[in-house]
Amino acid sequence: QVQLVESGGGLVQPGGSLRLSCAASGSIFGLNTMGWYRQAPGKERELVASITRIGGTNYADSVKGRFTISRDDAKNMVYLQMTSLKPDDTAVYYCNGDIYWTRGLRNYWGQGTQVTVSS
């Protein structure tokens, strides 16, 4: 069994910062491409940022220059540093990734963490 657990969400004022963390646990041999998605009320889930095994990154246009994705493979962790937050960033943020476990490679989702940007 493999689990992804997000943490670090909360309420922040516009212009503020938050750091989301995603911890992968279980029978893990390694992490492949990992990403953060978000879903706002009434909207479809969208990719925010992704990072490959060798550190290549990809960002949604709406967060470029404000968000930074990173990973620590020794700890099976993925992070999303969010700065200059805007009300439009309000959403549930989900960790997602392709993970090598005892039965091969499989895609997993976390349960999500709420981020609310409001004054």
Backbone hydrogen bonds, N-H to C=O, Kabsch-Sander energy under -0.5 kcal/mol:
donor,donor_aa,acceptor,acceptor_aa,energy
3,Q,25,S,-2.5
5,V,23,A,-2.2
7,S,21,S,-2.1
10,G,114,Q,-0.9
12,V,116,T,-2.7
15,G,85,L,-3.3
16,G,13,Q,-2.3
18,L,82,M,-2.2
20,L,80,L,-2.8
21,S,7,S,-2.7
22,C,78,V,-2.4
23,A,5,V,-2.6
24,A,22,C,-0.6
24,A,76,N,-2.7
25,S,3,Q,-2.4
27,S,1,Q,-1.6
28,I,26,G,-2.2
29,F,100,Y,-3.6
30,G,100,Y,-1.3
32,N,98,D,-3.2
34,M,51,I,-2.5
35,G,96,N,-3.3
36,W,49,A,-3.0
37,Y,94,Y,-2.9
38,R,46,E,-2.3
39,Q,92,V,-2.1
43,K,40,A,-2.3
46,E,38,R,-2.9
48,V,36,W,-3.1
49,A,36,W,-1.7
50,S,58,N,-2.2
51,I,34,M,-2.9
52,T,56,G,-2.6
55,G,52,T,-1.6
58,N,50,S,-1.9
60,A,48,V,-2.5
63,V,60,A,-1.8
64,K,60,A,-1.0
66,R,63,V,-2.4
67,F,63,V,-2.1
68,T,81,Q,-2.4
70,S,79,Y,-1.8
72,D,77,M,-2.7
75,K,72,D,-0.9
76,N,72,D,-0.6
77,M,72,D,-2.2
78,V,22,C,-2.0
79,Y,70,S,-2.8
80,L,20,L,-2.3
81,Q,68,T,-3.1
82,M,18,L,-3.4
82,M,80,L,-0.6
83,T,66,R,-1.7
83,T,81,Q,-0.5
84,S,15,G,-0.6
85,L,16,G,-2.3
89,D,86,K,-2.1
90,T,87,P,-1.9
91,A,115,V,-2.0
92,V,39,Q,-2.2
93,Y,91,A,-0.6
93,Y,113,T,-3.1
94,Y,37,Y,-3.0
96,N,35,G,-2.7
97,G,108,Y,-2.0
98,D,33,T,-2.3
99,I,97,G,-0.6
99,I,106,R,-3.0
100,Y,30,G,-2.8
101,W,99,I,-0.6
101,W,104,G,-3.5
102,T,27,S,-0.8
104,G,101,W,-2.1
106,R,99,I,-2.0
108,Y,97,G,-2.7
110,G,95,C,-2.3
111,Q,4,L,-0.6
113,T,93,Y,-2.0
115,V,91,A,-2.7
116,T,10,G,-2.8
118,S,12,V,-2.1
118,S,116,T,-0.7
